[in-house]
Amino acid sequence: MYKKALTLIPSKTWLSCLLAVCCAVLAGCSKAPSNTYQTYTARLSNTLETQAPSLSKPVAISPLLPPNTLLNTTTISLIELASLSHCKLSLLISEHNNQLGKTAGHAGVLKYQIEFVQNAQQCLSTLEPDSAVYKTLLKAKTHKEQTLNHYFNLMLYNEFELKNTWQASSAELSASPAGFSDTVAAMQQLALIKQHILNKHYLKINSADIFNALEQLNKYRFNQLLIYSARLQIAFNNSATRFIESQSIDEICPAGKNKKVATIVSNVFQKYFLKEIQPYQANLAGYLETLLPLYNQLWFDQAITNKQINTFIALDSQNNLLNQLKGSAKKHVTWWQNFYKTCEISPI
């Protein structure tokens, strides 16, 4: 009878159904970490015969602040440009002024500004200090040196790979994610460029690193997934802790009576929190320990960075992402330590 029923399904429809089933199976194999947390709290509430807590998701991070508009009053005329034809800078300016330069993204504009500064000094050394073109070029070079950090911030604010760092995600960082080392290398490249800009070591900057870094960040989206996942786990820790703190330990394991309920909730804690949730959060903390200082170098206390993001990445703050993650987990475990002490049962 089963075979007869199959013959009634058109081949294309049957293939579509089969693909749908396969996709569902594959999706089930890669369970999101938040699903484990939901299972954990659901099992606790079922055992305690109470309503499961609502695992609140983190509030949206306020958007970055738009940078101020710069007014550049220094321009190099065509006649002056012609007098620079012997310099590499001349070709750089010409390429920037053509249609390709006009459509360059903010990373491309930063790259141009850096390369202008790097090539301007060599060109200045070939000109007469009293000449008009020398004075114009020197003024342009000085202006660009003073505004390089502004253009760096424009890149942070506008480039997809960087501005999305602080936005919510529909996905979470998996338990075994790819791209951590490549993301660290990319962030180190950007942080080094920023450091050279602030220290005025312009000739030490490798401008090609800008696009190399963005390519790696775009490939993995590791920063966005890490920050969102950490904030999600912090919110879940806080929700779960409020839930268990609302339960009476004396009612879970009444003195001199059967400890069956206490044993069951203990098993739930061990199976889901200790064996799955805690190791996952430890991995997130490890990633943040490496990347948080790099986030700090790029974004902290910049014109585009709002108070909320500054708090997340302040290295000496108890409210930064890393400390919030560790602190919320510690508070949750503290309740369980009191539970085991009160109920006089072993957590092992």
N, C-alpha and C positions, 0 to 999 in steps of 0.2 A: 504493500500500500504506500509506503514511503517513496519507493522508486517511481510509482505511478504519479505521485504528486509532483515529483521533480520534472517529469516529462511535460508537465503543463506549463512550466515556466519558460518563456522564450530565452534563447541562448544569451542574447545581449543583456537582458534583465538579470539572468542568473549570474553573469559575469560581474555586473555592477554590484549585485548583492554580495558576491564573494569578496570583491575588493573592499566593500564597506565593512564586512566582518573582519577582514585582515587588518584594516586600518584601526578598527576598534580594539582588536587584540594587541596590536603594536602600541597603541596609545596607553593601554592599560599596563604595559610592561614598564613604561617610563613614568611612574607616578610622581606627581609634583610633591615636593617636600611639605607644602601646606596641606595636602591631603592626609599625610601622616599625622599632622597636628590635629586635624579635624576628627580623625579616627580616635586619637588619644583622648580628646575631651568627650567625644560621644560615648566611648566605652566607660569612662569614669562616671558620666551622668547616668548611664543605663544601670550601672552597678549600684549607684547611690539613689536611684529612683527619683531623679530630679531633672529639671530642664537643663539641656545642654547650654553652655555659655555661647554667646555670639562672639565669634572671633573677629574682632574689628580690624579692618584693614587700615593701614596708615593714611593719614590725611595727605592730600596732594602738597607737594613742595611748591612754594611760591616761585613764580618764574624769575629768571635772572633779570637784573635791571638793565634797561637799554643804555648803551654807552652814549656819552655826549658827542655831538658832531664837532669835528675839528675844521677850522678854517685855515687853509694853507694859502698864504698870500705870495709864496715864492714859486715862480714859474720860470722855466728855462725856455727862451724863445728859439725859434728855428735857426736864427742867425747864430745864436750862442751855441746851439746844438751842433751846428756845422763846424764850429771852431773846436769842438771836442771829438771830431771824427777819428783822431788818432788814439782815443781812449776806448777801452772796453766798455766803459760806462755809456758811451754814445749808442752802441748797439742795444744795450739793456733798456735805455730810455725809449729808443725807437720801437722796440718790440712791445714795451708797455703801452705806448701811445697808439698802437694799431688796434684793430678790432679785437684781437685775441686778448690784449691787455685790458681792454674796456670790459670784457665779459669775465674776467678772472674772479674767482671766489675770494672770500676773505683770507683764506690760507695763502692763495696766490698773491694777494696784495701784500701780506706780511712778508712773504718771500722776496718780493720786489723791493720793499723798503729796506730789508736787511742787505740785499745785494747792492742796492744803491749806495748805502753807507760804506760797505766794504770796498767798493770800487772808486768811490769819490776821492778818497785820500790819495790814491795812486795818481788819479787824474790831476788833482790839485798840485801835485809836485811837479807837473810839467807846465804849469801856467805861471804867468807873471802875477805876483801878489797884488799889484796895483791895477790889474786889468778888471774890467767890469764883469767879465765872465767868471773870473776867479771869485770875486765877491758874491756873485749870484749863486755859484755852486757851493761855496762855503756856507752861505746862509741856508741853502736847501739841505745840505748835509746836516747842519746843526739842528734844524727843525725836525728832520727825520729821526735823528738820534734821540731827541727829547720826546718823540711820540711813538717810538717803537713799542713800548709797553701798552699804549692805547690800541695799536693795531693787533697786538697779541690778544688783548681782551676782546676785540672785535671778532677774532677767530674763535675764541672760547664761546662767545655769545651766539654766533651765527652758524658755525660749521656743525652739520648734523651729528657727527661722531662725538662732539664735545657737549653741545647744548643738551642732547638727549640724556646725558649722564644723570641729570637730576629729575628726569621725568619718570612717571610710573610706567610699568611694563606689564604686558599681558602674560609674560613668561617669568619663570624663576630660574635662578642659578641651580643647576642640577647638583647631585651629590658628588659627581665626578666630572667637573666641567673642563672643557678645553680652553686654551688661550690665556691662562694666567701668566705664564712666563713671557709670552709675546706682548701682553698688555702692559706688564711691568716695564719691559724694555721700551715700549712706545711712550709710556708716561715719563720714563727717565729721560728720553730724548727731548720731549717737550719741556720738562723741568730744567734741563741743562740749557736749552735755548733761553728760557725765561731768566735763568741765573746770569747768563752772559749779558743779556740785555740790561739787567739791573746793575751789573758790575761794569758796564760799558766795555766789555771785552768783545767787541763786534766781530773782529777778525777770527775769533775762535768758533763762531757759529757756523755749523754746516746746514745751510738753508734747505738742502735736499731732505734732511731729517723730518721736516714738517710734513711732507706728503707721505713719507715712509711710515711715520707714526700714525697718521690718520688712516692709512690703509689697514694697519693692524687693528686699530680700534674699531673700525667699521666691520672688519671680518668677524669679530667675536662679540661685540657689544658687552664685554665682560663688566665694565664699570657700571653701566646702567643696571644690569641684572644683579650685580653684587649689592649695590646700594639699595635697590628695591627689595631684594630678598632679605637683607639685614633688617630693614625697617619693618618688613612683614613679620619676621620672627620676633622682633621686639614687641610689636603690637600683640602677637599671639601669646607671647610669654606673659605680658601684662594682663590680658584677658583671662588666661588660664589661672593665673595666680589669684586674681580677684574671685574667680569661681571657687577654687579650693579653700581660700580663706573664709568664704561664706559657709563652709561646711563645718560641722562640729566633730572634732576628732573623738570626743567622748561618746558620741552616738555611733560613730563608725566602729569603734572597738570598746564597747561598754565594759567596765571593770568586772572581772569574774564571769564573763559570758563568752559565748562562741565568737571567735575572731575570723569567721569565714569571709565576711564582707571586707574586712581590713586586708586579708590575704589576697583577695581578688583585686582590689584597687592597687595593692602593692605590685602585683603581677603586671597590671596595666601600665603602671609607672615605669617598671623595669623594661617591659617589652617595647614600649613606644618612645618614652622620653629618654631613658638611659641608653638604649641600644640604637636608636635612630635619630631622634631630634637633637640630643646633646652632641653627638659626633658631627652632625651636619652644622650645627651652630659653631662648634669649635673650628671647623674648616672655614666658615665665614669670617670668624675672628682672626684666623691666621692670614687670610687674604687682606683683611682690613689693616692688620698690623704693618703690612708691607705697603699697601696702596694709600692709606690715609695720609701719611706724610707727603706723598706726591700730590694728592688732592689739595693739601694745604699749600704747597708751593705754587700751584697754579691758580687757585681760586680765593684763598683766604684774604679777607680784607681788601678786596679789589672793588673798583667802582661798579662793576656789574654784579657783585655778589651781595645777596640780601642777608639779613640777620639770621634767618633760619639755616641757610647753608653754612654761614660762618660758624654757627654753633656746632653743626655736624662735623666740621673738619678742624675745629680748634684743638690743637694737640694737648693743651693743658686743661681741657674742660671735662668735667665728669659727665657732661651731656653730649659728648661727641658720639658718633655712631658706634665705635668700638666699645666704649665704656657703657653705653646704653644696652648694648647686646649682652655684655658680660654681667652687668648689674641686674638686668631683668631675669636672666637665667639663674643667677645666684639667689635672688629673692624667691624664685619659684622652688628651687631645691631646698631652701631653708625651711619652707613649710613641711616638706617631706621628711627632712631630718627630725623635726619636732614630732611628726606623725610616728616615725619609727621609735623614737624615744618614749613617747606616751603609750603607744600600743605594745611596746616591748616585744616587737617581732624583728627578725633579722632582714635587712634589705637584700640579702644574698640568698 
